[in-house]
């Protein structure tokens, strides 16, 4: 599978310590790289079912593409920031920007039968498997 990342528990610990230590308005610019999101993939006899957490994403901002046995999901979270007069942001841990995940499944997917549902921040894809092509045996004369 592509999109698997190594768990590094202490990677951002020092940064998080200093972000919360001094309570002051800080601006962290996004780095334009697509962030991953959490998914769950299960397999049935005739289909794959993928559930992904995409909170805060509008249905129109989600794109799913299927190419053989590869499924790619992209989404964009818009920054709808509204700061009122006399108000300042002390800390913001919300993500804004692009989200991306791609997976290579064990079998090709039937693009025409694929279904997608999005409700309560969860995207659910039902991806039917293509019928496996049996190898043709040729008789030697």
Secondary structure, DSSP 8 states (H G I E B T S, - for coil): -TT-----TTSSHHHHHHHHHS-S-------S--B---EEEEE-SSEEEEEEE-TT--GGGEEEEEETTEEEEEEEE-------TT---S------EEEEEEEE-SS-B-GGG-EEEEETTEEEEEEEB------------
